[in-house]
Amino acid sequence: MIFSNKPQKFTWRNLFPLLLLLAAGGILIWQLVPAGSWFGSETDWYSQHVAIADYMRENFYATGKLFPDFTGLGGGTNFFSLSYYGFMRPDVLVSYLFPGIAMEYFIQGYAILEILLGAGLLYYWLHRKGFSDFTGFVCGFFYLCANCFFQAHRQIMFVNYLPFLLLAFLMLDRILEPKEQTDYKLRPHIGLIWALFFCILHSFYFFPSCFVACILYICHLLPDYLKQIPAEARKKTKHKIWWNYIVDVSFATAMNLFLLLPTGLAILGNKKDTGAGESLFKILGVNPTLDSILYSPYGCGLTLFCLYALFLCIREKRTRKLAISIFCLLFFDVFYWILNVTLYVRPKCLIPFLPLILYLVAQALEGLRLGKIRHSLPLALLCAVPVIVQLVFLLRNVQVRTLVKTDLVLLFVLVITGIFVEKKQIALPVNSWIFNLFSLIFLLAVPFQLYLAKGQEEHYATVSDESRDYFSKEDLEAYCEDPQTRFDVVEHPSNNTNYVITGDQNKSTIYSSISNSHYNTLLYDILHMPISIRNRVAMTADLNPFQEYLMGVRYIQTKSDKVPAGYTVLQKKEGHVLAENQNVLPLAYGSTALISEEDFDQLSYPQTLDTLANRTIVEIPGDSTNENTSSASAGNDVSEFQNEGENSLSALPYASQMEEYALPEDFFDHEDSSKDETVSRKLPETLSASTILLLSFDVEYDGERDMSIIINGIRNRLSGSEAPYPNNNNTFYYMISGNEDLDSLDITFSRGHYEIKNVKAYTIPLSALSHPGVVEFQENAVSGNEIVNGSIDMPEDGYFVTSYTFSKGYTAYVDGKEVATERVNKAFVGFPLQKGAHEIRIEFHAPGKSIGLLLSLAAAVVLILYCLVQIARQRYAKSN
């Protein structure tokens, strides 16, 4: 139902409700955030979005590169693994100009600005469509209270594209406004291109849904537009409109290829941890909860009146096709799967349809107020079904449950009252300010309270949080002899995984939605790092001497009572220490102590741990297990160079030094209770300083919430059944060491019912971590895309080994000749090296970056030339 054939002009009279709407949005956010906190969560917002944006800024200051190829996070990886977090967003780029202002201000400020901008654009859009100020204000308030904006302080890319999507709808209105002329020209529309360009730039993951949303809106507008066209020209005009949209989308996509192409190749080169795979039954199922539209912060997060309005619009001829299309998207799981790029079946991909849903809400609300749409009790009863299902199966928060019940009651009150008014043919006083004020309170009270109730479930990051800021750049310069070696923060692991003190700092940790799958497997399946959070996506720092040795973690920040064996304290500040361990492997070195991958794969835990610390795992001739040799790019000279010495390579046997350590059978007995339990258990034998104690046990648990066990400050967590990315951490591993004798363990058992089985314990001296075949590599300064440059003198044939994670993009040179790289030590870059002195250079070029830049530049140039030609034509036409 369209209430005006001509766009309604925005006047000064409309400014008051718009400003009132923006003020309401500001009050909502002010009421939501606790005093002394950021508008952002402790976890995803603080540990990923803020930390990664801050790293990008620091990296820019250190390298001068706006988007480099390589990052020192996560053992060294493709910089485009971080592009999901928007390093080309306006707030991130503007922050580069103000190094003295904390990144939190930019991320927080831009998120709030976008929420208010989106509400303002929605109001303006509906006003131009001919809706009343009352309807525009109500729908704008629904927008502000939509629980999907919970993600504005958590996973910001879920919603940060919405203002630009609304701008795209405004541009489509301009393109398809009914006009007297019938000549529709095939040409790019600059406004639509830029709107879609910024949608992709802010959140390329959600662009498929934005693309479909625009298609549905065009389909909705076309019938009224084509009525203005002579019958014989309608088919041709319709084709031109769709071709024009394809051209606009193509330009917007092509101009983003500098980001999309290298990011896409980085994604394809690694596996995405999405939890359990989706079954065909789930994909072809339906969503009876309709949390895709109702209440959930991982859907549109609207209230029941919006679902009722959607059903009303299905009854109306003008809005039927659009309303049915949106309802199908909301109800059938197969569309979740498709719009999530077949990764999983989750309704977050429906958030881009929020503006269209509110457009239909405006249609229904205006129709009800003007008496052009009638209420329906059967439709209201149908709306009750998903609410009842949510109350039974989903909603746990008592306050939220009460508000949802109130929402259902108010809908029935509205519908029954409306039916009574219709039967009595009572004219509604829609121009009365008292009636409108009462209507506003009736419609908006529950959305307002639900938004606050959901938002108050968040754990907000506090402004006073100093978990990162104990040591400065000056401290690193003063105390760290080699600041280019890896430096991990081993406290608050989830918050500090991506945190750096300097922009060129190397870390073994990374928390990103795209990360190296080989490295992830090495950490959690071979080195058995403790998993302290509810997913395996984050590769956090924790106490594990084998990981620290292999990854060359020379410096750590930790608490003064948690210094692991082998580290000496360099500096103390407020109970926190900067510590150093010189006995770790360098980031690049030669190795003559080798073991074939086939032999290593026959070993089992815990013998794999010290074997990995004492041997280099490589593909020795005759061993066919390594399928990751990237020799395709190397020429014949490369093969000849490597084949000359490969027959002399041989494995060097190793006998594990692990010894079993007997624990009492009741050592891990605990009480099932509703509270955490902390105990201190005596060890049967005191372990001397610098002895590593390895513990492992299986955990059987099927609860909804996460459970965890902390031993001497090391946490292992098993995610509950409600976790969207379950870590499947059913076996807990601990590597406990220190610089003092160990006679007891402090254990904290989380609440809940679970069983601990198959307990195993081993010991090994720290001195066993000593690779006998290391050949020193003399490093030189690197420049450009170099990550390794230097010289080495091999006493015999062996391998050049790094702890940079293996992926496509590396190019290695030995004495100026290109050689093929291989995956060594299960996850890192290396290659065979003959006896003698050599000059070594390794570069990294992000795959797809150069061609992506060229294609984006070409698209931008074509668009600029087109604009210049159009301007010239217009001036010529005016002059004649």
N, C-alpha and C positions, 0 to 999 in steps of 0.2 A: 504494500500500500504506500504510494508516494503522494504526499500531501501538497506538493507544489511542482509544477512543471518547470519553473524557473528558479535558479539559485536565489535563496533569500539573502539579502544584504546584511552584513554585520554593521550595526550602528553603535553609537555611544550608549544607547539604552541597554544593549546586550553586554556591555562591559561589566556592569555591576554583578550579574549572576556568575560571570566568568571569574571575576576576582573573588567572589564569595566561595566558588568551588575550589580555587587554588588555595585560599586561606583554610578551607576545611581540610584539604590534603596536608597542608603544613601542620595543622593541629593534630591530625591523625598520627603523623610520624613523631611529633613531639610527645604525644601521649604514650606512644609505643616504646620508645627507647628509654631504658633506665638512665638515671642521672650518672654521669661519669663514664658512659659507654659510647662506643662507636655504633653507627647504623650498619652493623655487620656482625656475622657470627664468629665465634672463636675458631671454628674449624675451617670450613671451605672458604669463607670470605677472607679470614685473616691468614690462613696458612697457604692458600693458593692464590686468590685474586690479588690481594695486597702484596704478598711476598714476591710473587712472580713479576708483577708490575714494577715493584721496587728493584728487583734484580735486573729487569730490562733497562731501567733508568741507570743503575749503577754500571751495567755493562756498556751502555752508550758512552758514559763519561770515561770509562777505562779504554775503550777501543775506538770511539768515534764512529762506530757503525750503527746505522739506524735499525737494520735487521741483519745481523751477521749470520753465518752458516752454522756455527758451532757454539755450544754452551758447555760450561764446565760442570753443570749440575748432572747428577745421575751417572757419575763415572765418565762424563763426556758424551754428549749426544747431539743429534740434529737440533738446531735452534728452533726449527719449525714444529718440534714436539710441544712447544709452548704457545703456539699461535692460537689455540683454542681460547686462550685467556685475553686475546685482543690487544696485542702490542702495538697495533696501528689505530686504536681507538682514540678519539679526541682527548679524553681525560688523561690517558697515558702520555700522549705526545706533548700536551700542554705542560705536564708535570716536569718534563725535561728542562723547561725554561726556569723552573723554580727549585733548585736543588736543596734549598734550606727548608722547604715545607714538606712535612711528612706525607707519604703516599696515601695514607688513610684519608686525608682531607679531600684529595682529588677523587678517589674511588667512591667515597661516601657522598660527596657533593654532587658528582655526576649522576649517581643513582637516584638521588632525591630529585634533582633537576629533571631527569627523564620521566619520573613518575608524574610530576606536575605538568610537564610538557605534554605527555600523553593524554592526561585528563583534559587539558585545555584544547588540544587538537580534536579530541573526540567531541567535545562540546561544540567547537566551531564547525566540524564536519556535519554533525546532526542539525545545527542551525541552518547551514547552507542547504541541507536537504529539505528544509521547510518545517522542521519540528519546533514546537514551542520552547520557550526558555525553561519552563517547568520540566518538560521531558528531557531536554538536554542536560539540565542540572542533575536530575535523578540518575540518568545513565552515566554521567560523568562521575557521580558519587559511587555508583556501582563499580565503576572502573577502579576508583581509588581504593575501594574496600575489597576488591577481588583478592582472594588469598594466594593467587599465583604471585603477587608482589611480595610475598614472604621471601621469594627468591631474589628480590632486589638487595637483600642483606645476607644472601647465602650464595646461590649459584646465579650470578648476575646475568649471564648470557641467556638464561631462560626467558628473560623479559626485556633486556635492554634494547632490543630492536623494535619494540612496539610503536614508539613515536614515529619511526620512519615507515613502518607499515601503514600507519594511519595517514601519513603524508602521501603514500602511494595510492591509497583510496581516494584522497582528495584530488590527486592528479588524474586518476581514472574518471572521476566525475567531470573534470574539466575537458578531458578528451571526448567524453560521451554525453556532454550536455546537449539537449535538443537544440538544434540550430536551424535557421532558415535554409542555409546552403546544404546541398546534398553531396558535395564533392569531398569525400574523405580521402586524403592523400596518404600514401604509404611513406612514412617518414618516422625517424626516432623522435620520441618526446623527451626533452631534456629533463624536465621535472621528475617524470616517472623513473628515468634511468638513475638519477642521483638518489632518489628515495630507495630504490632497490639496491643500489650500490652500497648504501650505508646499512641496509638490513644485513647484507652478506658480510660486510666489514665487521659489524658488531657480533654477529652470531651465525656463522655459515652453517652450523648444524641445523638450525631451525629454518633455514631458507627454503627447503622443499615444501614445508607447510605454508610459508608465506607465499610461495609461488602458487600453490593450490588455492589459497584464500583469495588471491587476486583473480584467479580463473573463475571461481564461484561468483565473485562480485561482478565481473564482466558479464557472465551469463545472466545475472540478475538484471543488469542495466540494459542489456542489448534489446529486449523486446520493445521498451519504451523509446529507445533511440531509433530503432528501425522503423517505427511508426511514422517518423518524420521523413522517411526516405521513400521515393516512388517505388512501387512494387517491383518494377523491372530491374531496379538497381540494388535491391536489398541483399541478394546473394553475394554480389561482387563486393559490396560495402562490408558485409559480415566477414568475408575472407580477408579483406584488407585490415580490418580491426584485429583479427587474430594474428595475422602476419606481423602487424605493427607491435603487438604485445611480445611476440617471439623476438623481434628485433631489439626491443627495449631490454628484455631480460638477457639477451645475448650480450649486449653492450655492457650491462651492469656486471654480468659474470666475467666477461673478458677483461674488464678493467680491474677485477679482483684476482686475476690469475697469478699475479705476483705472490699472492698469499695462498690461493686455493691449490695451485698445482704442486708446490713443494710440500704443503701440508698433506694433501691427498696421498702423495708418494710416501711420506713419513708414516701415515696411518696404515697404508697397504703393506709396509715393510714390517709391521709389528702386529701382534695379536691384541685384540681389545678384551679386557677382562670384564665380561658382562654377567658373571655369575652362571647359573645353570642355563643351558640352552633351552629355547622355547619349544614346546611340543606342538605338533600339528593341531592337537585338540585345543590348546590354548590359543593358537593363532586364529583358528576358525571359530572361536567362541564369541561370547558377547559379554558386556559389562553391565550387570544388573544394578550395581551400585551407582552408576553414572557419576563416579568421582572425577570423571573427565570434565564435568561442568560444575558439579556441586561440591563446595566446601574445601576440597583438597588443595594444598599449595603445590601439588605436582600435577594439577589440572588447571582449568580456568579459575576455579575457586569462587564461583558465584553462588547466590542463594536461590531458594526455591521459586521465587517469583520469576526469575529468569528462565527456568525450565518450563514453567507454566506459560510464559509468554511465547517460548519457542513452539509449544504445542498449539497455541492459539494461531500462530502464524502459519502452521501447517494447514489449518482450515481455510485460510484466506488464499484466493487464487493468485494474487499478485506476488505473494511471498512464499507460496507453497514449495516451489522447487528449491529455493535457497534453504528454507527451513528443513525440508526433508534431507537434503544433502548434508547439512551440518549435523542433524540428528544421527544419520547413518555413521558419520565420522566419529561421533561421540559414543555410539553404542556398540559398533562392531570392532572387535579386537584386530581384525586383519588390517584395518586402516592405521591402527597404532603401529603395527609391525612394519607396514610399508613406509609410513612417514618417519619412523625411527631408523630408516635405511636398513631394515631387516635385522637390526641388532637385538631388539627385545620388544616385548609387548607392554608398553607403559604410556599412560595418557599425557605425559608432559609435552608431546609433540602437538597436542591440540591447543596449546596456549595461544598460538598465532590466530586462532579463530575467535578469540575474545572480542575484538572489535565488531566482527560480523554478528556475533550473538547479541551484543549490546545494540547493534543497529536494529535487529529484529525485536528486541525488548522495547526499543523506542517506537517501532511500528505498532506493537500491541498496546503499549501504554497510551499512546496518543489516540489510537482507535477506541480504547475503552473510555477515555475521558470525553471524546467527541460523540460517543454512542454509535460508532461505525463498526465496532466489534462487540460481540456478546460474550458474557462469561459462560463457562462450562463446568458443571460439577463433576461429570465423568473425567474430564481432563485433570481436574484437581485431584481426584482420587487416584488417577494414574501417576501423578507426581509423587504421591505418598509412598509408592512402592519402593523406589530407590532409597528414600529416606529411611524407611523401616529396615531395609537390608543393611544400610550403613550403621544404623543404631545397633543392630544385632551383631554384625561381623567386624566393623571397622573402627568406630569411634570409641575411644577409651577415656578421653578427658571429660571429667564430670561437667565442667562449665560449658564445654562445647556441646555436649549431649543435651544439656538443658536449653541452650540457644537454638539447636537444631529442632528440638520439639516445639519450641516457641515459634520458630519459623513456619513449621507445618500448621500449627494452630492459626497463626495470623493469615496464612494463605486461605484456609477454609473460611475464616471470618470475612476476608475480602471477597471471596467468590460468592458466598451465601448472601452477603449484603448486596453485592452487585446484581445478583439474580433478582433479589427483592426489588431493588430500584428499577431494574428493567421491566419487571412485571407491572409495577405501579406507574411506569412511564414518568418517573421523577427526573427532571432535568438537573444534572449536576452543576453546581455553581463554580465552574472551572475558572472564572475570573475573580473569585473571592479569595483574598489573601489568607483569610482564616481557614477556608477549606484546603487551600494549597499547603498551608503550614501543617495542618493536621495530616494531610496525605504524605508530606515529606517525612514526618515523624513515624508514621505507620510503615512506610516503605523502607526507610533507611536505618531504623533503630537496630534491627537484627544484623544487617551487614556490618554496621559500625562496630557492634560488640563482638561479632565473630572475628573480624579482622584483628581486633585487639587481643582476643582470647588466643587465637592461633599465633599471633606475633609474640605473645608473652611466653610461648613454649620455647622460644629461641634462647640460646646461651650467647649473649652479646659479648664481644671483645671489649675489654675495659681500656679507657684512655691511659690509665696508670700502669698498664701491663708492661713490665720491664724484663720479660723472660728472654729477650733477645739482646738487650743493649748493655751488657756488662763490659764488653771489650770493644775497643775502637780500632780504626785503621792505624792510629799511632801506636797502639799496643802491639799490633801485628808487626809493624815495622821495627819496634824496639825489641821484641822478644822472640819473634819467629825468624830463624836464620834463613829458611827457604819458604816464603809465603805462597809459592806456586804449587807446593805439594798440597795434598788434600787436607781440608780442615772441616771437621763435622761437629755439629752441636748435638751432644748426647743427652740433652734434657729437653722436656716438652717436645718429644719427637715429631708429633703431628704438626705443631705450630712452626717448628724451625727447620723443617725438611728443605724448604726452598730459600731460607734466609741466608743472605751473604753479607759480609762486612765490606768486602771490596768487589768491584764488578768483574775482576778477572780471577776470582776465587774458585778453586776446584773443590767439589764435594762428591761424596759417594752417594748422596741421597737426592731424591726427587719425588715430588708429589704432583703428577700431571696425568690428565686423562689419556695422553698418548705417551708411552714410554717403551723402552727397549725390552722386548719379550725375552730375549736370550739372557739379559741381565737379571730380569725378574726371576726367571727360573733358577739361575745360579744362586741368587740371594736366598730364596725361600725353599728351594727343593734340594740344593746341594750344601750350601753353607748353613742352612737352617737358622736364618735370622729370626728372632722372636717377632711375632706379628702383634703389635700393640693396639691396632685399630681394627675396625670391622671390615676392612677390605684388603686385598693384596695389591691394589693399584699403587698406593703410596709405598715407596721404598725408603723407609725411615732409618735413622741412625739409632743403634742400640749397642749394648756391650756384647761384642763377639770378637774375640782376639783373632780368629781366623780371617774374618772379613776385614778387620783393620789392617792386618798384615798384608793380605793379598791386594787390597785396594790402595795401599800406601797412604793410609790415614795417619799422617805424622802428628797432626795437631788436633786436639779436641777441646771443646768447652763442656764442662760437666760440674756437678756439685762436688764440694770438697771432700765429702765422705763417700763418693762413688768413683774415685779414680781407679781405673782398671790396672791390672799388672802390666808392667813394662813402660808405663807413662810416668814422667816426672813433672812436678808442678813448676811452671814458669812464672805465674802471677796469680794472686788471689784478690778477689773483690766480692765482698758481701756474701761469703759462703760459696762463691763460684770460682772455678779455677780454669786457667788456660794451661794445658798440659801437653807434653811432647813425648813421642816415642821415636827414637832414631832407628830402631831396629824393625823397620817396615820396608817392604819392597818399594823401589822407585817406580814412578809412573811409566818409565821406559827403560829397558835393559836388555842385555843379551843373556841367553840361557843355553847351557850345555847339558843340563840334567833334565832329560825328557822322559815322558811316559806316553805310550800310545793311547788314543781315546778309547780304543777297543778294550785295552787292559783296564783302564780306569773305570769304565762302565761296568766291569765285573765286580768292582768293589762295592761295599755297602757302608752305611753309617755305622760307627763314627770314623772308620778307617779312611773314608774319602776326605775327611777334613785335613788331617796332617799330611796326607799324600798330596793334596792340592797345594799345601804350603811349601812342600819340598820338591816338587816336580812341576814341569811345564807340560800341560796336556796338549798334544799336537797330533796331526795326522801323519804318521810315519808310513812310508811306502809299504803296501800290503794291507794297510788298515783303511777300509772304505767307509768308515762311519761318518767322517766329516764331509757334509754335503754343502758347506757354505763357502767354499773357495771362490773368490770373486775374480777369476782369471779371464773373464770374457773380454774385459777392456784392455788386457795386456797383449802385446804383440809377440812375435816369435822370439825376439831378443829376450823377453822376460822368461819364457819357458826354458830357453837355452841356459840362461843365467842360473835359474834355480835347479835345473836338472843336473848341472855339472857336479853339484855336491850332495844331492839328496840321498844317494846310495850309501853315503858314509854315516847317515843319521841312524842312531840306534837308541832303544829305550834303556834307561838306567833303573834297575829294580829298586824298590823301596819297601822296607818293613815298618809297618805302623807301630808307633810307640804308645798307643792307647792301652790303658789297663782298666779292667773292671773294678768298680768300687761298690761294695755291698751296702745297701741301706735296709733298715728294718722294714718289715712288711707294712707296719702301721704308720710309716713316716708321713704319708700324705693323707691320713685319715682326717675328716673334717665333719662338721655338723651341717645338716641341711636346715637353713633358717632364712628369715626374711631380712637379715642384716649381714654385712660383711664380717668375716672372722679373721683376726690377725693372731698368729702364734709364732713362737720361736722354738725351733726344733734343733736339738743337739746332734751333731754328726757323730757317727761311731768312731771315727778317727780324725784327729785334727790334721788339716791340710796345711802344709807350709806355704809361705808367701811365694808368689809366682808359680803356683800350681793351678791349672785350669780344671774346674769341676764341670763336667757335662751331665746334664740331666735331661731325660725325656720321658714322657708318659702320654698315654692316650686318654682322651676325654670323651665320655658319652653324655650327650646333652641334646635335648630337643625343645628347649624353651623358646619363647617368642623374643625375649630380651637377650642382649649380649651377656656373656659371663667371662670372667677373667681370673687369672691367678698371678700374683706378683711375688717373685722370689728375689730377695735382696735388691729391690728396686727395679727388677726386670719384669715387665708385664707381657703376658701372652693373653690374647683375647680370642674367643670363639663367638662369631656373630650369631645372633638369634635368627629365627625363621622370618622375622619382619625386615631383615636387612636387605636393601635393594641390590647390593653387591656382596653377597656372602663370601667370607674369606675361607670357608671350609678348613679351618685350622684345627683339625681334630687331634693332632699330635703336637704337644707343647715341647719346645726345645729351649734350654737355658745353657749359656756358657758363663760360668761365674768365676771371677778371678779378682785379685787385689794385691796390694803391696804389703799386706799384713797376714798373719796366720788366720785360717778360717776354721772355727770350731762349731759354728751353728748357722742356721739359715732362718731369716725372718720371712714368713710366708703369710700372704693375705689371700684368703679364699673369698670370692664374691658370693653374694647371696644366691639361692636357687638350689635346685636338685640336679646333681650330676655325679657321675662316677669316674674315678681315676683308676686306670688299669695299665698293666704292662710297663711298670716303672723300671727304668734303666739308668745306670750312673757309671761314668768313666772319669778317669783322671789322666792328665798329660802335663809334663813340665812345659812352661812357657818357652824354654830353650829349644824345644823340638821344632818351633817355628823358625826355621833357618834354611833357606834354599841354598844348597851347596853349589849350584851351577851358575850363579849370577855373575854376569860380566858387566862392569861399570860402563855406562854410557855418558860421554862428555857432552853436555847440552850447550847449545848456542842460543842466542836470541832468535825468536820467531817473528815473522812478519806476514802480513796478508792473510792467506788461508792456511798457513802452516800451523800445525799443532805440535810437531816434533822436528827438531833440527839439531844435528850434532854429529859426533864421530864415535867410533867404537873399534876396538881391536880384539877380534875373536881368537882365542887360543886354539880352537878347533871348530869344526862345523857345528852349527846349532840353529837357534831361532832368535830373531829379534822379537821381543815381547813387550806389549803395552797393557795397561789396564784401562784403555779407552774402549767403550762398548762397541761391539762389532755391528756394522750396518752398511748399507750401500752409501757411497759417497767418498770413501777414502781412496787416496792415490799415494802410493809409496814409491820412493826413489832410492836406489842404492848406487852410490858413485855416479849419480846423474842418470841412471837407467831405471825406467819404470819396472816395478815388480808387482806381481799379484799378491794381494793380501789374503789372509786366511783367518778363520776363527780359531783362536787358541784359548786354553783354559776355560772352554765352554762358552765364553761370552765376549772375548776381547780380540783386538786387532793384533796380528803378528804376521810374520813371514819367515821362511828359511833364510839362513845367512851363512855364507861360507867362512872358513878360516881366513884371518887376515884383517887388515885395517880397512875401514869403510866409512864413507860419509853417508849419513842417513837423513832422509827428509820425508815427512808424511804430511799431506795436506788433506783437508776435508772440504768438499764442495757439496752443499745441500742439493740433492737430486731435484731437478725441475725448477730451481730458483732462477737461473739465467734465462731460460726460455719463457718462464712465467713473467718475468720482468719485461722481456721484449714484447710478448703478446699484449700485456696490459698497456704498455707504452703505445703500441700500434693502435689499439682500440681507442685510447684517449686522443691520439693525434687525429684519427679519422673523425671522431666526434667533434673535435675543435674545428677541423677544416669544414665540416658540415655546417657548424654554427656560423662560421665566417662567411660561407657562401650564402646562407639564409639572410644574414644581416646585409650583405651586399645587394642581394635581390630586392629586399625591402626598401633600401635606400634608392635603388634604381627605379623601382615602381613609384615611389613618392615623387621623385624628380621628374617623372614623365606623366 
